[in-house]
Every structure is written in C-alpha cells, then in structure tokens.
C-alpha cells in the first residue's frame, strides 16, 4: 500500500514524516528523488537546460535559486518543469514500493500531491495542517527568506482547506505535544 503524505509549505510534513520513520515505515520523499534525478540524469539535465537556459546548472549542479526565481513567477514554466521531472519520480516511487512489499505500507511524501494530480498513486492520503501564521514563521526561519517570498510559494499550492477535503487522515501540527500520538493513531488505523 502507498500512503501519501502532503500539506502546505511550513505545515511540518518533515516532522510528521520522521515520526512515521521512527515507527519503521519506509519513506519516499518526492522532492529528494526529484533533486537526485535533476542532478544525476543527463537526459533530464538536457531538457531542463533547453527549458530554462544554461544558468539552470552551475558546475553541473542544479541552480535552485535561479530555477525558483523563474518557475515561481511563471506557472507555465513550472508545469513544463514538472512534466520533465515527475514521470521519472513516479517510476522511482513504483520501484521503491516494489522493493518494500514486506511492509504494510510505504509513505510517499509530496508537497504538491494534489496539485500534480498524483493522489491516484496512493491508497490513502494524510494531510498535515498548521495555522497560517505558524506556517509562514516556520518557512521564514527555515529558509531565511522574507514573508513575501513564502506567500508567493503558497500561491502555487492548494489551500489547506482544499487539501483537507480530499484527505483520508488529517494531522494538525500546531507544535503541541500530542503530535506523536496522532501519528501512532493513524499508523494503527492503516495497519489494522
């Protein structure tokens, strides 16, 4: 079984993901896999350079600030970039799930699971939520960016409310002490 884990930027998906990891659940992080492919695949590199120019890579390594400056201002460019990378990420997810069939489920973390219409890859979906101000402050602190940059990134994601409507499970991550209990409760439901 593949269980999707998603939530808006700053919701605390990584914290929740690490709690599932502690329970022995194999985790596949779409963003990490995408970066590996964007840095390691010659074919993907060629296609990204053709789309975004030579500045997309510096010394053969993905120039993330440059790419972010381009795609977060242009939805068409973002969708073209996703069309290059996401099919390869899906192949990697399928391979990952096949190598972990001895587990009850694998966790597939993707910040833009619904936006990319990838919920069909999942048997169940967990949405992590947090209050807007908490989310903004987490990202400002984590990424050392301005609040306006965080809000710009948020514009490219569905609202929490829209994600919650499509969720099988919801974890409110408002920094309370009960987060681990929430994760364990969902883990038990999935494995029972």
C-alpha positions as CSV (number, residue, x, y, z in Angstrom):
1,X,0.0,0.0,0.0
2,X,1.2,3.5,-0.8
3,X,0.1,6.2,1.7
4,X,0.5,9.8,0.5
5,X,1.7,12.5,2.9
6,X,1.1,16.1,1.9
7,X,0.4,19.5,3.3
8,X,1.2,23.1,2.5
9,X,4.6,24.6,2.8
10,X,5.5,25.0,6.5
11,X,2.9,22.6,7.8
12,X,5.5,20.4,9.3
13,X,5.4,17.4,6.9
14,X,9.1,16.6,7.6
15,X,8.4,16.4,11.3
16,X,5.5,14.1,10.7
17,X,7.4,12.0,8.2
18,X,10.2,11.5,10.7
19,X,7.7,10.2,13.3
20,X,6.5,7.6,10.7
21,X,10.1,6.7,10.0
22,X,10.6,6.0,13.7
23,X,7.8,3.5,13.5
24,X,9.7,1.7,10.8
25,X,7.7,2.9,7.8
26,X,9.8,3.2,4.6
27,X,9.5,6.7,3.3
28,X,9.9,8.1,-0.2
29,X,10.3,11.8,-0.5
30,X,9.3,13.1,-3.9
31,X,11.4,16.3,-3.6
32,X,14.6,14.5,-2.7
33,X,14.1,12.0,-5.5
34,X,13.4,14.8,-8.0
35,X,16.6,16.6,-6.9
36,X,18.6,13.4,-7.4
37,X,17.1,13.0,-10.9
38,X,17.6,16.6,-11.8
39,X,21.3,16.4,-10.8
40,X,22.0,12.8,-11.9
41,X,20.1,12.2,-15.2
42,X,21.9,13.5,-18.3
43,X,18.6,13.4,-20.2
44,X,16.7,15.4,-17.6
45,X,19.6,18.0,-17.4
46,X,19.5,18.5,-21.2
47,X,15.7,19.0,-21.1
48,X,15.9,21.5,-18.1
49,X,18.7,23.5,-19.8
50,X,16.6,23.6,-23.0
51,X,13.6,24.9,-21.0
52,X,15.4,27.3,-18.6
53,X,18.8,28.0,-20.1
54,X,22.4,27.3,-19.1
55,X,22.0,29.1,-15.8
56,X,19.9,26.2,-14.6
57,X,23.1,24.4,-13.6
58,X,26.3,25.7,-12.1
59,X,29.3,23.3,-12.4
60,X,26.8,20.5,-13.2
61,X,24.7,21.1,-10.1
62,X,21.2,22.3,-10.1
63,X,20.9,26.1,-9.5
64,X,17.9,26.0,-7.3
65,X,17.7,29.7,-6.5
66,X,17.8,30.5,-10.2
67,X,15.2,27.9,-11.1
68,X,12.9,29.0,-8.2
69,X,13.2,32.6,-9.4
70,X,11.9,31.5,-12.9
71,X,9.2,29.0,-12.2
72,X,7.5,30.6,-9.2
73,X,6.8,33.6,-11.3
74,X,5.5,31.7,-14.3
75,X,3.0,28.9,-13.9
76,X,3.6,27.6,-17.5
77,X,7.3,27.2,-16.9
78,X,6.6,25.4,-13.6
79,X,4.2,22.9,-15.3
80,X,6.7,22.3,-18.1
81,X,9.5,21.6,-15.5
82,X,7.1,19.3,-13.6
83,X,6.3,17.4,-16.8
84,X,10.0,16.7,-17.3
85,X,10.7,15.5,-13.8
86,X,7.5,14.0,-12.3
87,X,7.1,11.0,-14.7
88,X,10.6,9.9,-13.6
89,X,9.8,10.4,-10.0
90,X,6.7,8.1,-10.4
91,X,8.8,5.4,-11.9
92,X,11.2,5.7,-8.9
93,X,8.2,5.5,-6.5
94,X,6.9,2.3,-8.1
95,X,10.4,0.7,-7.8
96,X,10.6,1.8,-4.2
97,X,7.2,0.4,-3.3
98,X,8.0,-2.9,-5.1
99,X,11.2,-3.3,-3.0
100,X,9.3,-2.7,0.3
101,X,6.3,-5.1,-0.2
102,X,7.2,-6.8,3.1
103,X,6.0,-3.7,4.9
104,X,2.3,-2.9,5.4
105,X,2.8,0.4,3.5
106,X,5.3,2.9,2.3
107,X,4.9,6.7,2.9
108,X,5.1,8.9,-0.2
109,X,5.7,12.5,0.8
110,X,4.9,15.1,-1.8
111,X,4.1,18.8,-1.0
112,X,2.2,19.1,-4.3
113,X,0.5,15.7,-4.4
114,X,-3.0,17.1,-5.3
115,X,-1.7,20.0,-7.4
116,X,0.1,17.5,-9.7
117,X,-3.0,15.1,-9.6
118,X,-0.9,12.3,-8.1
119,X,-3.3,11.2,-5.5
120,X,-4.2,8.3,-7.8
121,X,-0.7,6.9,-6.9
122,X,-1.9,6.5,-3.3
123,X,-4.3,4.1,-1.5
124,X,-4.8,6.6,1.3
125,X,-3.7,10.3,1.8
126,X,-2.6,12.1,5.0
127,X,-2.8,15.9,5.0
128,X,-0.7,17.8,7.6
129,X,-2.1,21.2,8.5
130,X,-1.0,24.1,10.7
131,X,-2.2,27.7,11.3
132,X,-1.2,30.1,8.5
133,X,1.0,32.3,10.8
134,X,2.8,29.2,12.2
135,X,3.5,28.0,8.6
136,X,4.8,31.4,7.5
137,X,7.1,31.7,10.5
138,X,8.5,28.2,10.1
139,X,9.5,28.8,6.5
140,X,10.9,32.3,7.1
141,X,13.1,30.7,9.9
142,X,14.0,27.5,8.0
143,X,14.7,29.1,4.6
144,X,15.9,32.5,5.7
145,X,13.5,34.2,3.3
146,X,11.1,37.1,3.5
147,X,7.4,36.6,4.4
148,X,6.5,37.8,0.9
149,X,8.6,35.0,-0.7
150,X,6.8,32.4,1.4
151,X,3.4,33.8,0.4
152,X,4.5,33.7,-3.3
153,X,5.3,30.0,-2.9
154,X,2.0,29.4,-1.1
155,X,0.2,30.8,-4.1
156,X,1.4,27.8,-6.1
157,X,-0.1,25.3,-3.7
158,X,-3.7,24.4,-3.0
159,X,-5.2,25.9,0.2
160,X,-5.2,23.7,3.3
161,X,-8.9,23.6,3.2
162,X,-9.0,22.2,-0.3
163,X,-6.4,19.5,0.6
164,X,-8.3,18.5,3.7
165,X,-11.4,17.9,1.6
166,X,-9.6,15.1,-0.2
167,X,-7.8,13.7,2.8
168,X,-8.3,10.2,4.4
169,X,-6.5,11.4,7.5
170,X,-5.7,14.9,8.9
171,X,-2.8,15.7,11.3
172,X,-3.0,19.2,12.9
173,X,0.7,20.1,13.5
174,X,0.4,23.2,15.7
175,X,3.5,22.3,17.8
176,X,1.6,20.7,20.5
177,X,3.0,17.7,22.5
178,X,0.4,15.3,21.0
179,X,1.9,15.0,17.5
180,X,3.4,11.6,18.1
181,X,0.1,10.2,19.5
182,X,-1.6,11.5,16.3
183,X,0.9,9.7,14.1
184,X,0.7,6.5,16.1
185,X,-3.1,6.5,15.9
186,X,-3.1,6.8,12.1
187,X,-0.4,4.2,11.8
188,X,-2.5,1.8,13.8
189,X,-5.6,2.5,11.6
190,X,-3.6,1.9,8.4
191,X,-2.0,-1.3,9.6
192,X,-5.1,-2.8,11.2
